[in-house]
């Protein structure tokens, strides 16, 4: 039956946190880092312990007659905190037919070196003809304009390669989180612009902690449950182990026929490894949506914050309703233009932007490429 899962699993869709994870998350404030205790003391009842910290405990089972895109963008500083940033991206589209047979229908690899905010080396597979023109561009403002100019075919086709390249600007932002922990600064931190997002709203916890201590509050960083279900190892592409203070944005989008519409289940998780070698979560959001299969109009959407650094961050989920009625394929532009300010979230916005690839993924439904072989997980 179309829409049924490929194999039974008691964990499919579960949100029960494993005992060892739950136990660690429930520790008292005495076990928190000094910066977190300082912030809690300043803010009284609005402490870091109140921040939502419940990462999804499992990846849902793949549905028959569906397509799943998974991607990972690993951000590494192999030469230390002040060395260049190495970005290693992997992505794969996996179609699962009506009888549960998986097929790889697209994949991509990216390797980018960033020094002082500039892409100094770029390699990728597949290799667009003009991709070399991305070298020398800043990986921030203007980077996505460069993608539109130099890898336009992949932008328009919603390919895995474009998704990986599109991740770089926000990847640069989250890499600063672990960079600061590799080489902690002394004294007061730099002033932050306020009201750019819910977490950094004027008067919010982060802004108040910055004012009182000159540093942002320490995020709760709950332990990260494994995304790979051992009962379905093909549910994700190969996820490389992260080194200490490495961080990775890991993303999944499922698309399947749901009655007269397309069902969409999307999520991302920012995972990092602390100095004790434990994998933790910085951000995690999920989105469920339905999309018209003919026009690709977004018919309904619901966003959930599973793990966030500040208590105000979950306020941003209401902003997702603003994409209802929009064509999914236009969401990269629509979200960038319409969703900003203290009721939004940069990271949730990027998840909503990724739904622009739903029409491309829907095009793989019913794909009939040869069955997956033993080498497919290399992608």
Long-range contacts (C-beta under 8 A, 24 or more apart in sequence): 1-64, 2-63, 2-64, 2-65, 2-98, 2-256, 2-257, 3-63, 3-64, 3-65, 3-66, 3-256, 3-257, 3-258, 3-263, 4-63, 4-64, 5-60, 5-61, 5-62, 5-63, 5-64, 6-61, 6-62, 6-63, 6-64, 6-96, 6-100, 6-102, 6-232, 7-61, 7-100, 7-231, 7-232, 8-61, 9-58, 9-61, 9-229, 9-231, 9-232, 11-57, 11-58, 11-229, 11-231, 12-58, 12-60, 12-61, 12-229, 13-58, 13-60, 13-61, 14-57, 14-58, 15-54, 15-56, 15-57, 15-58, 16-57, 17-54, 17-55, 17-57, 17-225, 18-57, 18-225, 20-223, 21-57, 21-222, 21-223, 21-225, 24-222, 24-223, 25-53, 25-220, 25-222, 25-223, 32-218, 33-218, 35-213, 35-215, 35-217, 35-218, 36-217, 36-218, 36-220, 38-209, 38-213, 39-205, 39-209, 39-212, 39-213, 39-217, 39-218, 42-208, 42-209, 42-212, 42-213, 43-205, 43-208, 43-209, 46-205, 46-311, 48-205, 48-217, 48-218, 48-219, 48-220, 49-220, 50-311, 51-219, 51-220, 51-308, 51-309, 51-310, 51-311, 51-313, 52-305, 52-306, 52-307, 52-308, 52-311, 52-313, 52-314, 53-220, 53-221, 53-222, 53-281, 53-307, 53-308, 54-222, 54-306, 54-307, 55-222, 55-223, 55-224, 55-225, 55-269, 55-281, 55-284, 55-306, 55-307, 56-225, 56-267, 56-269, 56-284, 56-286, 56-306, 57-225, 58-225, 58-229, 59-227, 59-228, 59-229, 59-232, 59-235, 59-236, 59-252, 60-254, 60-265, 61-229, 61-232, 61-235, 62-94, 62-96, 62-100, 62-102, 62-232, 62-234, 62-235, 62-254, 63-96, 63-254, 63-256, 64-96, 64-97, 64-98, 64-99, 64-100, 65-96, 65-97, 65-98, 65-256, 65-257, 65-365, 65-366, 66-95, 66-96, 66-254, 66-255, 66-256, 66-365, 67-93, 67-94, 67-95, 67-96, 67-105, 67-254, 67-255, 67-256, 67-361, 67-362, 67-364, 67-365, 67-367, 68-93, 68-94, 68-96, 68-235, 68-252, 68-253, 68-254, 68-255, 69-93, 69-94, 69-160, 69-163, 69-251, 69-252, 69-253, 69-357, 69-361, 70-94, 70-235, 70-236, 70-237, 70-250, 70-251, 70-252, 71-160, 71-163, 71-164, 71-167, 71-237, 71-249, 71-250, 71-251, 71-252, 72-237, 72-239, 72-240, 72-248, 72-249, 72-250, 72-251, 73-164, 73-167, 73-168, 73-171, 73-248, 73-249, 73-250, 73-251, 74-240, 74-242, 74-246, 74-247, 74-248, 75-171, 75-172, 75-174, 75-175, 75-178, 75-246, 75-247, 75-248, 75-249, 76-242, 76-243, 76-246, 77-175, 77-178, 77-179, 77-182, 77-245, 78-243, 80-182, 80-183, 81-179, 81-182, 81-183, 82-183, 84-113, 84-114, 84-115, 84-120, 85-113, 85-114, 85-115, 85-172, 85-175, 86-111, 86-112, 86-113, 86-114, 87-111, 87-112, 87-113, 87-114, 87-168, 87-171, 88-240, 89-164, 89-165, 89-167, 90-164, 90-237, 90-238, 90-240, 90-379, 91-160, 91-161, 91-163, 91-164, 91-237, 92-160, 92-237, 92-379, 93-160, 93-361, 93-364, 94-234, 94-237, 94-372, 95-364, 95-365, 95-366, 95-367, 95-369, 97-366, 97-367, 97-368, 101-371, 101-372, 102-234, 102-371, 102-372, 102-376, 103-367, 103-368, 103-369, 103-370, 103-371, 103-372, 104-369, 104-372, 104-376, 104-379, 105-364, 105-367, 105-369, 106-159, 106-160, 106-364, 107-160, 107-237, 107-379, 108-159, 108-160, 108-161, 108-163, 108-164, 109-164, 109-379, 110-161, 110-164, 110-165, 112-139, 112-168, 114-139, 114-168, 114-172, 117-172, 119-143, 119-168, 124-161, 124-164, 124-165, 125-161, 126-161, 128-153, 128-154, 128-161, 134-165, 139-168, 139-169, 139-171, 139-172, 140-169, 140-172, 141-169, 143-168, 143-169, 144-169, 157-360, 158-329, 158-356, 158-357, 158-359, 158-360, 158-361, 159-360, 163-251, 163-354, 163-357, 166-332, 166-353, 167-249, 167-350, 170-249, 170-346, 170-347, 170-350, 171-249, 173-346, 174-247, 174-249, 174-270, 174-282, 174-283, 175-247, 177-247, 177-272, 177-282, 178-245, 178-246, 178-247, 178-272, 179-245, 181-245, 181-274, 181-275, 182-245, 187-214, 188-213, 188-214, 188-215, 189-214, 189-215, 189-216, 192-216, 194-342, 195-341, 195-342, 196-340, 196-341, 196-342, 196-346, 197-313, 197-316, 197-341, 197-342, 197-344, 197-345, 197-346, 198-310, 198-312, 198-313, 198-314, 198-315, 198-316, 198-342, 198-343, 198-344, 198-345, 199-308, 199-309, 199-310, 199-312, 199-313, 199-316, 199-345, 200-310, 200-342, 201-312, 201-342, 202-342, 204-310, 204-311, 204-312, 205-310, 205-311, 205-312, 206-309, 206-310, 206-312, 217-309, 217-310, 219-282, 219-308, 219-309, 219-310, 220-307, 220-309, 221-272, 221-274, 221-280, 221-281, 221-282, 222-280, 222-281, 222-307, 223-278, 223-279, 223-280, 223-281, 224-269, 224-271, 224-279, 224-280, 224-281, 227-252, 227-269, 233-377, 234-372, 234-376, 234-377, 237-377, 237-379, 238-377, 238-378, 238-379, 242-271, 242-272, 242-273, 242-279, 243-273, 244-273, 244-274, 244-275, 244-277, 245-272, 245-273, 245-274, 245-275, 246-272, 246-273, 247-271, 247-272, 247-273, 247-282, 248-272, 251-351, 251-354, 253-354, 253-355, 253-357, 253-358, 253-361, 255-358, 255-361, 255-362, 255-365, 256-365, 257-293, 257-365, 258-290, 260-293, 261-290, 261-291, 261-292, 261-293, 261-299, 262-290, 262-291, 262-292, 262-293, 262-358, 262-362, 263-288, 263-289, 263-290, 264-288, 264-289, 264-290, 264-291, 264-355, 264-358, 266-351, 266-354, 266-355, 267-306, 267-351, 268-347, 268-350, 268-351, 268-354, 269-306, 269-307, 270-347, 281-306, 281-307, 282-307, 282-309, 283-307, 283-308, 283-309, 283-347, 284-308, 285-317, 285-345, 285-347, 285-348, 285-351, 287-320, 287-351, 287-352, 287-355, 289-355, 289-358, 291-328, 291-358, 291-362, 293-362, 295-327, 296-327, 296-328, 296-329, 296-358, 296-359, 296-362, 297-325, 297-326, 297-327, 297-328, 298-323, 298-324, 298-325, 298-326, 298-327, 298-328, 298-331, 298-355, 299-324, 300-324, 303-348, 303-351, 303-352, 305-348, 308-345, 313-345, 315-343, 316-343, 316-344, 316-345, 316-348, 317-348, 318-343, 319-343, 319-344, 319-345, 319-348, 320-348, 320-352, 323-352, 323-355, 328-355, 328-356, 328-358, 328-359, 329-356, 329-358, 329-359, 330-356, 331-355, 331-356, 332-356
